Amino acid sequence: MSRLVSLLSKEPLTLIVKLPENTVEMAKAAEASGAGAICLNYSEDKDALRDIIDAVKIPMGMSLDENILTEAEMKDFKKLGFDFIDIPSNDAPDHLLKIGGFGRILSLDPDYSEIDLTKLSDRPIDGLDAAVIMPEDWGKDLNVGDLQQYITIAMSTTLPVIVPAQKSIRASEVPIIWDTGTKGIMIGESITGDTVASLKAVIKEYRSAIGSIKQ
């Protein structure tokens, strides 16, 4: 089993950090500050990716975004030691879902209502990335409607759901995210900033907030 998927099943809320830059320094800083897992941005520089993966012990994943890889290319990335991949739901080819050795996180989008979430657990998917906020609302404050969307998704599937910080989710709002029934939160540059110092400070703040959750 993917180590990330194991964390999602065991922890009250898993903190996943999408690094501002794919660097060893950023990865080590994220791990040392309390990240449960790290997500890298897609890159063709396999040597650099291997160096980052080898530098930390926590689960490491890669966001494919719009970079849809062939089956042969995906097998090459598998050899690097990635624990999970975040796959866009639109037109994702079957081989990305069927290839073993990864935790497969399917990223939803604002059109997720067209997908029968109740049947996704029958597919070779290990979790959902609830990236359902409209682009024009990115960075705005979290509201009741957003929380209702996360609740609906979590209640509609047996798969663990991860909330990406498309909205400006504050550390003080982490318990509210947990209360929606979701199992992970993924923060990126819009929350962490783009320096090692800001990355460390923000991760520690979110880790502390997760630690305060009373189950």
C-alpha positions in Angstrom: 0.0 0.0 0.0 1.1 3.6 -0.7 2.5 5.2 2.5 0.4 8.3 1.8 -2.8 6.2 1.6 -1.8 4.5 4.9 -1.4 7.9 6.5 -4.8 9.0 5.2 -6.4 6.0 6.8 -4.6 6.4 10.2 -4.2 10.1 10.9 -7.0 12.5 11.8 -5.8 14.8 9.0 -2.7 14.3 6.8 -0.7 17.4 5.9 0.6 17.3 2.3 2.9 20.1 1.1 3.2 20.9 -2.6 6.6 22.5 -2.8 7.1 26.0 -4.4 10.2 24.6 -6.1 11.4 21.1 -6.7 14.6 21.3 -4.6 16.3 19.2 -2.0 16.5 22.2 0.4 12.7 22.7 0.2 12.0 19.0 0.6 14.2 18.7 3.7 12.7 21.9 5.2 9.1 20.6 4.7 10.0 17.2 6.3 11.8 18.8 9.2 8.9 21.2 9.9 6.2 18.5 10.1 4.9 17.7 6.6 3.3 14.3 6.4 4.0 14.0 2.7 5.3 16.1 -0.2 4.0 16.6 -3.7 6.3 17.7 -6.4 5.4 19.6 -9.6 5.9 17.6 -12.8 9.4 17.8 -14.2 11.3 15.8 -16.8 14.6 16.2 -14.8 14.7 12.7 -13.4 18.1 13.1 -11.8 16.9 16.1 -9.8 13.7 14.3 -8.8 15.7 11.2 -7.7 17.9 13.5 -5.5 14.8 15.0 -3.8 13.2 11.6 -3.2 16.4 10.2 -1.7 16.9 13.2 0.6 13.7 12.6 2.7 11.9 9.7 4.3 8.3 10.9 4.1 6.1 9.9 1.2 6.8 11.8 -2.0 4.3 12.2 -4.9 4.1 14.1 -8.2 1.3 16.2 -9.6 0.8 15.4 -13.2 -1.5 18.5 -13.9 -1.9 18.5 -17.7 1.2 16.5 -18.3 -0.3 13.2 -19.3 2.5 10.6 -19.6 2.7 7.5 -21.8 2.7 4.1 -20.1 6.4 3.7 -20.8 7.2 7.2 -19.4 5.1 6.4 -16.3 7.1 3.2 -15.6 10.3 5.3 -15.8 9.0 7.7 -13.2 7.9 4.7 -11.0 11.5 3.6 -10.8 12.4 6.9 -9.1 10.6 5.8 -6.0 7.5 8.0 -6.0 4.8 6.9 -3.5 1.8 8.5 -5.2 0.7 10.4 -8.2 -2.0 13.1 -8.4 -3.9 12.6 -11.7 -6.3 15.1 -13.4 -9.7 13.6 -13.8 -10.4 15.0 -17.2 -9.4 12.5 -19.9 -7.0 10.6 -17.7 -5.8 7.6 -19.7 -6.5 4.1 -18.2 -2.8 3.3 -17.9 -2.3 6.0 -15.3 -5.0 4.4 -13.1 -4.0 0.8 -13.7 -0.2 1.0 -13.3 0.8 -0.5 -9.9 3.3 0.7 -7.4 1.7 4.1 -6.8 -1.0 5.5 -4.7 -3.4 7.0 -7.3 -5.1 10.2 -6.3 -7.7 11.4 -8.7 -8.0 15.2 -8.9 -11.6 16.4 -9.3 -12.4 19.8 -10.9 -15.4 22.2 -10.7 -17.4 19.9 -13.0 -17.1 17.0 -10.5 -20.9 16.9 -10.2 -21.0 15.1 -13.5 -19.0 12.2 -12.0 -20.8 9.5 -10.0 -18.7 9.7 -6.9 -20.4 6.7 -5.4 -18.8 4.5 -8.1 -15.3 5.8 -8.0 -14.3 3.3 -5.2 -14.9 0.5 -7.8 -12.1 2.0 -10.0 -8.3 1.6 -9.3 -8.2 4.9 -7.4 -6.9 5.3 -3.8 -8.1 8.8 -3.0 -9.6 12.1 -4.3 -8.1 15.5 -4.6 -11.1 17.8 -4.1 -9.9 20.6 -6.4 -13.4 21.8 -7.1 -13.1 25.6 -6.6 -13.7 27.8 -9.6 -10.5 29.5 -10.8 -12.1 33.0 -10.3 -12.5 32.1 -6.6 -9.0 30.9 -5.9 -7.3 32.8 -3.0 -10.6 34.0 -1.6 -11.7 33.3 2.0 -13.2 29.9 2.8 -17.0 30.0 3.0 -19.9 27.8 4.0 -20.6 26.8 0.4 -17.0 25.5 0.1 -17.3 23.4 3.2 -20.6 22.0 2.0 -18.9 20.8 -1.2 -16.2 19.1 0.8 -18.8 17.4 3.0 -20.8 16.3 0.0 -17.8 14.7 -1.6 -16.6 13.0 1.6 -20.1 11.6 2.2 -20.4 10.4 -1.4 -17.4 8.1 -1.5 -15.5 5.6 0.7 -12.3 6.9 -0.7 -10.2 9.3 1.4 -10.6 13.0 0.3 -7.9 15.6 0.3 -8.7 19.3 0.3 -6.2 21.4 -1.7 -5.8 25.0 -0.5 -7.3 26.6 -3.5 -9.0 29.0 -1.1 -7.1 31.0 1.5 -7.4 28.4 4.2 -5.9 29.6 7.5 -4.3 27.3 10.0 -7.1 28.2 12.5 -9.5 26.7 9.9 -7.8 23.4 9.8 -10.2 21.8 12.4 -13.1 22.9 10.2 -11.6 21.2 7.3 -11.2 18.0 9.4 -14.8 18.3 10.5 -16.1 18.0 6.9 -15.0 14.3 6.9 -12.0 14.8 4.6 -8.7 13.1 5.5 -6.0 15.4 4.1 -5.1 19.0 3.4 -2.6 20.0 0.7 -1.0 23.4 1.0 1.1 25.0 -1.8 2.9 28.2 -2.6 -0.2 30.5 -2.2 -0.1 29.4 1.5 3.5 28.6 2.2 5.2 31.4 0.3 8.2 30.8 -1.9 11.1 30.9 0.6 12.5 28.2 2.8 11.9 30.4 5.9 8.2 31.0 5.1 7.7 27.3 4.2 9.1 26.2 7.5 7.0 28.7 9.5 3.7 27.9 7.8 4.1 24.1 7.9 4.8 24.3 11.7 1.7 26.4 12.1 -0.5 23.9 10.2 1.1 21.0 12.0 0.3 22.6 15.4 -3.3 23.1 14.2 -3.6 19.5 13.2 -2.2 18.4 16.6 -4.9 20.3 18.4 -7.7 18.4 16.7 -9.8 16.6 19.2 -11.4 13.4 17.8 
